[in-house]
Amino acid sequence: MNIVNTLREALTSVGFEPPFLLVGHSLGGLYANLYARLYPNEVAGLVFLESSTTKDTSLNDYQAKAVKTINKMFKVFDSLSSHKQFSEVNFVEKTINQIHLTDTFPEIPVLVITGG
């Protein structure tokens, strides 16, 4: 929710007006999915670009060592602030749960781009 609300606030503060075409890469796909469900009237369509899905609950297991180190550092920052949370991979399951608790996915165009 923090990421979705921060994105919505940033779009508003720079003067962008909906509807938006959201592009979600990796974990951003979960955020784009949640945004579209929470604010369906603000989203014209979604592009999932090598995006995580609600079945990707072990995302942190596949991160490189440097990324895992950075995420550990963010976890320390997270313990200091209840307002802003930075270590997003630690919130994958929570984000997935939030997606499952929202309304159905809106009737908007979706493009999925994946390798292989």
ABEGO torsion letter per residue (X at the ends): XAAAAAAAAAAAAAGBBOBBBBBBBEAAAAAAAAAAAABAAABABBBBBGBBBAABAAAAAABBAAAAAAAAAAAAAAAABAABBABAAAAAAAAAAAAAABBBBBBBBBBBBBBX
